[in-house]
Amino acid sequence: MAHRITCKLCGRRVVIHDSYVVRIDVFADPTTAPIDTSDEQNDPKLVLPALLEQIQKMSAQELQDQVHRRMEFRICGHCQPGFLANPLGLPRTRRPSHN
């Protein structure tokens, strides 16, 4: 018997080999802002204690979410074209072929 999955968009049950994998990586921008060393707000002696205090109030999951989160979903062949046309599910501002 073929293994079946449930499409995360429409709920259809499909054979796993007839599905599509959607992976989403959400991560912090790796570029850093320029640091003005003449600004007191950038003084490590002031910034680090405040940052450590903020971090101590966060859970491990909250800290991880600030850095990187990877998600994986399965969708069916019926939903795949619509997902590709509008992956965030936002209201269309243009015709489908031009979005």
C-alpha positions in Angstrom: 0.0 0.0 0.0 1.4 3.4 -1.0 2.2 5.9 1.8 -0.2 8.8 1.7 0.1 12.4 3.1 -2.3 15.2 3.7 -1.9 18.4 1.6 -1.2 21.3 4.0 -3.2 23.7 1.8 -6.4 21.8 0.8 -6.4 18.7 3.1 -6.5 16.2 0.2 -4.9 12.8 0.9 -2.4 12.0 -1.9 0.2 9.4 -2.5 3.5 10.8 -1.2 5.2 10.4 -4.6 2.5 12.6 -6.1 3.2 15.5 -3.7 5.5 18.5 -3.7 7.8 19.5 -0.8 7.8 23.1 0.2 10.7 24.3 2.3 10.8 27.7 4.0 13.9 29.1 5.6 13.5 32.2 7.7 16.7 33.7 8.9 18.2 36.9 10.1 19.9 39.1 7.5 23.6 38.2 7.8 24.8 41.7 7.0 25.6 44.0 10.0 24.7 47.6 10.4 27.6 50.1 10.4 28.8 50.8 13.9 29.5 54.3 15.0 32.1 54.0 17.7 31.7 57.6 18.8 28.1 56.9 19.8 27.6 55.9 23.5 24.8 53.6 22.5 27.4 51.4 20.8 29.6 51.1 23.8 30.0 47.4 24.6 30.1 48.0 28.3 26.6 49.4 28.1 25.1 47.3 25.3 26.2 43.8 26.4 24.7 43.8 29.9 21.4 45.0 28.5 21.5 42.4 25.7 22.3 39.6 28.2 19.4 40.7 30.4 17.1 40.6 27.4 18.4 37.1 26.3 17.8 35.7 29.8 14.1 36.5 29.5 13.8 34.5 26.3 13.2 30.8 25.8 15.6 28.6 23.8 12.9 28.5 21.0 12.5 32.3 21.0 16.3 32.7 20.7 16.5 30.1 17.9 13.6 31.9 16.0 15.7 35.1 16.0 18.4 33.3 14.1 16.9 30.6 11.9 13.8 28.6 11.4 13.3 25.9 8.7 9.8 24.6 7.9 8.8 21.8 5.5 5.4 21.1 4.1 3.9 18.8 1.6 1.3 20.0 -0.9 -0.6 18.2 -3.6 -0.2 18.6 -7.4 -3.6 20.4 -7.5 -2.4 23.1 -5.1 1.2 23.4 -6.5 0.5 25.8 -9.4 -1.4 28.2 -7.2 1.3 28.1 -4.6 3.9 28.9 -7.1 1.8 31.8 -8.5 1.3 33.3 -5.0 3.4 31.6 -2.3 2.6 34.0 0.4 -1.2 33.9 -0.3 -1.3 37.7 -0.5 -4.2 39.5 -2.3 -3.2 39.9 -6.0 -2.3 43.4 -7.1 -1.7 42.3 -10.7 -3.1 39.7 -13.1 -1.9 36.2 -12.4 0.5 36.1 -15.3 2.2 39.3 -14.2 2.5 38.9 -10.5 
